[in-house]
Amino acid sequence: MVAEPGDGRKARRDKLRRAFGVAGGDRPTEPSPASGMRAFLQQRQQRFGAGRSGALPRTAVALPEGDVLATEHGPLWRRELRLPLTHRHGEVELGDARRFDGG
């Protein structure tokens, strides 16, 4: 008998399935992003919509005050923050960014 390429991998996979009590067989394959992003995202959206995501439900939180704008892609929530120019973000003061605008 001549071993076919890949027989060893299949045998190891079957042995591991038996050892861990995992059922083998065909499981539905979902498209990967490499095979087509649109198909991958559509199937993922359907799976999440059906409640099969396995993720814990998130609690709803109230959004801070802001504006809801209508766009061609749907509603957009916008919040405007105004900080003093002396506010530091890491090691940089926001006022230092004015020099990039010629101010």
CNS distance restraints for C-alpha pairs under 8 A (distance, minus, plus):
assign (resid   3 and name CA) (resid   7 and name CA) 6.63 0.50 0.50
assign (resid   6 and name CA) (resid  10 and name CA) 6.43 0.50 0.50
assign (resid   7 and name CA) (resid  11 and name CA) 6.15 0.50 0.50
assign (resid   8 and name CA) (resid  12 and name CA) 6.15 0.50 0.50
assign (resid   9 and name CA) (resid  13 and name CA) 6.05 0.50 0.50
assign (resid  10 and name CA) (resid  14 and name CA) 6.12 0.50 0.50
assign (resid  11 and name CA) (resid  15 and name CA) 6.10 0.50 0.50
assign (resid  12 and name CA) (resid  16 and name CA) 6.12 0.50 0.50
assign (resid  13 and name CA) (resid  17 and name CA) 6.20 0.50 0.50
assign (resid  14 and name CA) (resid  18 and name CA) 6.26 0.50 0.50
assign (resid  14 and name CA) (resid  24 and name CA) 7.34 0.50 0.50
assign (resid  15 and name CA) (resid  19 and name CA) 6.15 0.50 0.50
assign (resid  16 and name CA) (resid  20 and name CA) 6.12 0.50 0.50
assign (resid  17 and name CA) (resid  21 and name CA) 5.72 0.50 0.50
assign (resid  17 and name CA) (resid  22 and name CA) 4.75 0.50 0.50
assign (resid  17 and name CA) (resid  23 and name CA) 6.49 0.50 0.50
assign (resid  17 and name CA) (resid  24 and name CA) 6.59 0.50 0.50
assign (resid  18 and name CA) (resid  22 and name CA) 6.35 0.50 0.50
assign (resid  18 and name CA) (resid  23 and name CA) 7.72 0.50 0.50
assign (resid  30 and name CA) (resid  40 and name CA) 6.94 0.50 0.50
assign (resid  30 and name CA) (resid  43 and name CA) 7.29 0.50 0.50
assign (resid  31 and name CA) (resid  35 and name CA) 6.16 0.50 0.50
assign (resid  31 and name CA) (resid  36 and name CA) 6.93 0.50 0.50
assign (resid  31 and name CA) (resid  39 and name CA) 6.57 0.50 0.50
assign (resid  31 and name CA) (resid  40 and name CA) 5.06 0.50 0.50
assign (resid  31 and name CA) (resid  43 and name CA) 7.93 0.50 0.50
assign (resid  32 and name CA) (resid  36 and name CA) 6.75 0.50 0.50
assign (resid  32 and name CA) (resid  37 and name CA) 7.33 0.50 0.50
assign (resid  32 and name CA) (resid  40 and name CA) 5.82 0.50 0.50
assign (resid  33 and name CA) (resid  37 and name CA) 4.61 0.50 0.50
assign (resid  33 and name CA) (resid  40 and name CA) 5.76 0.50 0.50
assign (resid  35 and name CA) (resid  40 and name CA) 7.98 0.50 0.50
assign (resid  36 and name CA) (resid  40 and name CA) 6.20 0.50 0.50
assign (resid  37 and name CA) (resid  41 and name CA) 6.07 0.50 0.50
assign (resid  38 and name CA) (resid  42 and name CA) 6.10 0.50 0.50
assign (resid  39 and name CA) (resid  43 and name CA) 6.12 0.50 0.50
assign (resid  40 and name CA) (resid  44 and name CA) 6.12 0.50 0.50
assign (resid  41 and name CA) (resid  45 and name CA) 5.99 0.50 0.50
assign (resid  42 and name CA) (resid  46 and name CA) 6.26 0.50 0.50
assign (resid  43 and name CA) (resid  47 and name CA) 6.16 0.50 0.50
assign (resid  44 and name CA) (resid  48 and name CA) 6.19 0.50 0.50
assign (resid  45 and name CA) (resid  49 and name CA) 5.99 0.50 0.50
assign (resid  46 and name CA) (resid  50 and name CA) 6.13 0.50 0.50
assign (resid  47 and name CA) (resid  51 and name CA) 6.57 0.50 0.50
assign (resid  47 and name CA) (resid  52 and name CA) 5.55 0.50 0.50
assign (resid  47 and name CA) (resid  53 and name CA) 6.20 0.50 0.50
assign (resid  48 and name CA) (resid  52 and name CA) 5.76 0.50 0.50
assign (resid  48 and name CA) (resid  53 and name CA) 5.00 0.50 0.50
assign (resid  64 and name CA) (resid  79 and name CA) 7.78 0.50 0.50
assign (resid  65 and name CA) (resid  79 and name CA) 6.89 0.50 0.50
assign (resid  66 and name CA) (resid  77 and name CA) 6.71 0.50 0.50
assign (resid  66 and name CA) (resid  78 and name CA) 5.52 0.50 0.50
assign (resid  66 and name CA) (resid  79 and name CA) 4.44 0.50 0.50
assign (resid  66 and name CA) (resid  80 and name CA) 7.06 0.50 0.50
assign (resid  67 and name CA) (resid  77 and name CA) 5.70 0.50 0.50
assign (resid  67 and name CA) (resid  78 and name CA) 5.16 0.50 0.50
assign (resid  67 and name CA) (resid  79 and name CA) 6.37 0.50 0.50
assign (resid  68 and name CA) (resid  75 and name CA) 6.35 0.50 0.50
assign (resid  68 and name CA) (resid  76 and name CA) 5.51 0.50 0.50
assign (resid  68 and name CA) (resid  77 and name CA) 4.50 0.50 0.50
assign (resid  68 and name CA) (resid  78 and name CA) 6.27 0.50 0.50
assign (resid  69 and name CA) (resid  75 and name CA) 5.61 0.50 0.50
assign (resid  69 and name CA) (resid  76 and name CA) 5.02 0.50 0.50
assign (resid  69 and name CA) (resid  77 and name CA) 6.26 0.50 0.50
assign (resid  69 and name CA) (resid  78 and name CA) 7.36 0.50 0.50
assign (resid  70 and name CA) (resid  74 and name CA) 5.99 0.50 0.50
assign (resid  70 and name CA) (resid  75 and name CA) 4.62 0.50 0.50
assign (resid  70 and name CA) (resid  76 and name CA) 6.23 0.50 0.50
assign (resid  71 and name CA) (resid  75 and name CA) 5.80 0.50 0.50
assign (resid  71 and name CA) (resid  76 and name CA) 6.74 0.50 0.50
assign (resid  83 and name CA) (resid  87 and name CA) 6.42 0.50 0.50
assign (resid  84 and name CA) (resid  94 and name CA) 7.68 0.50 0.50
assign (resid  85 and name CA) (resid  93 and name CA) 6.70 0.50 0.50
assign (resid  85 and name CA) (resid  94 and name CA) 5.03 0.50 0.50
assign (resid  85 and name CA) (resid  95 and name CA) 4.28 0.50 0.50
assign (resid  85 and name CA) (resid  96 and name CA) 7.94 0.50 0.50
assign (resid  86 and name CA) (resid  93 and name CA) 5.56 0.50 0.50
assign (resid  86 and name CA) (resid  94 and name CA) 6.22 0.50 0.50
assign (resid  86 and name CA) (resid  95 and name CA) 6.05 0.50 0.50
assign (resid  87 and name CA) (resid  93 and name CA) 5.53 0.50 0.50
assign (resid  87 and name CA) (resid  94 and name CA) 5.82 0.50 0.50
assign (resid  87 and name CA) (resid  95 and name CA) 7.77 0.50 0.50
assign (resid  88 and name CA) (resid  92 and name CA) 5.43 0.50 0.50
assign (resid  88 and name CA) (resid  93 and name CA) 4.27 0.50 0.50
assign (resid  88 and name CA) (resid  94 and name CA) 6.20 0.50 0.50
assign (resid  89 and name CA) (resid  93 and name CA) 6.18 0.50 0.50
assign (resid  89 and name CA) (resid  94 and name CA) 6.99 0.50 0.50
assign (resid  92 and name CA) (resid  96 and name CA) 7.02 0.50 0.50
assign (resid  93 and name CA) (resid  97 and name CA) 7.58 0.50 0.50
assign (resid  94 and name CA) (resid  98 and name CA) 7.71 0.50 0.50
assign (resid  97 and name CA) (resid 101 and name CA) 7.41 0.50 0.50
assign (resid  98 and name CA) (resid 102 and name CA) 6.72 0.50 0.50
assign (resid  98 and name CA) (resid 103 and name CA) 5.29 0.50 0.50
assign (resid  99 and name CA) (resid 103 and name CA) 5.20 0.50 0.50
